Amino acid sequence: MSLLKPPPTAMVVVCRIGSRFVALPMQTVVHTSRLSELAPPGDAPLVVCGIVTLHGATVPVIDGRSLLGEPPGYALDSHILLAAPDIDQPPEIGLLVDEVISLHRVGPDGLAPLDHIDGISCGVVRDLPQPALLLDVDELFALAHGSARD
């Protein structure tokens, strides 16, 4: 879901992971909550820190810190964002973040294109007090399910 030229009403969920700010397209975030418990990931890709069951869906959870190359540091009071290809679908992945900051309407010139950063980012939301990497949700789905694209 590369979102390089958003319409004037594009909304993103802005979060903090470690010292970095990231954003996800709002139409893909189906639920946010505090992490209550995390089951062991079993035979999952390294970026997956566990499995969570929320609202009847069992999904792999990506450790946002590991994703961005920072040391893992999540706690059970961390936030989890459940994401799906579309808001009307059940969640496919969870993303563990340190803090959910805000919803933000991206202006017509608020997104700068960016070459993929390790296949996880498709732009920078620059019309924020602190720029945020716009995460490529399709790439996150692929990573969580062990089928990362080149």
C-alpha positions in Angstrom: 0.0 0.0 0.0 2.5 2.6 -1.1 1.0 5.9 -0.4 3.2 8.4 -2.2 0.6 11.0 -3.3 -2.2 11.2 -0.7 -5.5 12.9 -1.5 -6.0 16.1 0.5 -8.0 14.1 3.1 -5.6 11.3 3.7 -5.3 10.5 7.4 -2.5 8.7 9.2 -2.0 7.4 12.7 1.3 8.9 14.1 3.3 6.9 16.7 6.6 6.9 18.4 8.9 3.9 18.3 12.0 4.5 20.4 13.3 7.9 19.3 11.6 7.8 15.9 8.2 8.8 14.7 6.3 6.7 12.2 2.9 6.8 10.6 0.4 4.3 9.2 -2.4 5.0 6.8 -5.5 5.3 9.0 -7.6 3.2 6.6 -5.4 0.2 7.6 -5.5 0.5 11.4 -8.5 -1.4 12.6 -7.8 -1.2 16.4 -5.3 0.3 18.9 -4.9 -0.9 22.5 -2.5 -1.5 25.2 -0.7 -4.8 25.0 -2.1 -7.2 27.7 -0.2 -10.3 27.0 2.0 -11.7 24.2 2.2 -15.4 23.4 5.6 -16.8 22.1 5.9 -16.4 18.4 6.8 -20.0 17.6 8.3 -20.5 14.2 8.0 -16.9 13.0 10.3 -14.4 11.3 12.8 -12.6 13.6 10.9 -9.3 13.5 7.8 -11.0 15.1 8.0 -10.7 18.9 4.9 -12.7 19.6 1.3 -13.6 18.8 -1.7 -11.7 20.2 -5.4 -12.5 20.2 -7.7 -9.5 20.3 -11.4 -9.3 19.4 -11.3 -12.9 18.0 -8.3 -12.4 15.7 -4.9 -14.1 16.3 -2.2 -12.1 14.6 1.6 -12.0 14.5 3.0 -8.9 16.3 6.0 -7.0 14.8 8.4 -5.4 17.3 8.6 -1.9 16.1 11.9 -1.3 17.7 13.5 -4.3 16.0 11.9 -3.2 12.7 13.7 0.1 13.0 17.0 -1.4 14.0 16.8 -0.4 17.7 17.2 -2.8 20.6 14.0 -4.5 21.7 12.4 -2.7 24.7 8.7 -3.4 24.7 6.7 -3.9 27.9 3.2 -5.1 28.5 2.1 -1.5 28.7 3.2 -0.8 25.1 0.6 0.0 22.5 -0.3 -2.3 19.7 -1.9 -1.3 16.4 -3.8 -4.0 14.6 -3.7 -3.5 10.8 -5.5 -4.9 7.9 -5.5 -4.3 4.1 -8.7 -2.3 4.7 -10.5 -1.1 7.8 -13.5 -3.4 7.1 -11.3 -6.5 7.2 -10.1 -8.5 10.2 -6.5 -7.6 11.3 -3.6 -9.4 9.8 -0.7 -8.0 11.9 0.0 -6.1 15.0 2.7 -3.5 15.3 4.1 -2.8 18.8 4.8 0.9 19.3 5.9 2.9 22.4 3.2 5.6 22.1 0.3 6.5 19.9 0.6 10.2 19.4 -2.2 11.5 17.2 -4.3 11.2 14.1 -3.0 13.6 11.4 -4.6 14.8 8.2 -1.8 14.8 5.5 -2.0 18.0 3.4 -1.5 18.0 -0.4 2.2 18.7 0.0 2.7 17.0 3.4 4.2 13.8 2.1 7.7 13.6 0.6 8.6 10.5 -1.5 11.3 8.4 -0.2 13.2 5.4 -1.5 12.3 2.4 0.5 14.2 2.1 3.8 14.9 -1.6 4.2 11.6 -2.2 2.4 9.5 -0.8 5.3 8.9 2.9 4.4 7.3 4.5 1.4 7.6 8.2 2.3 8.0 10.8 5.0 5.1 12.8 6.5 6.7 16.1 6.7 3.9 18.4 7.8 4.2 17.4 11.4 6.3 19.0 14.2 8.6 16.0 13.9 8.7 14.2 10.5 7.5 10.7 10.5 8.3 7.7 8.3 5.2 6.5 6.5 5.3 2.7 6.9 4.5 0.5 3.9 1.7 -1.7 5.3 2.0 -4.2 2.5 5.7 -4.7 3.4 4.8 -5.1 7.1 2.3 -7.8 6.1 5.0 -9.6 4.1 7.6 -9.3 6.9 5.2 -10.7 9.5 4.3 -13.7 7.4 7.9 -14.4 6.3 7.5 -13.4 2.7 9.3 -10.1 2.5 9.4 -8.6 -1.0 12.6 -7.3 -2.6 
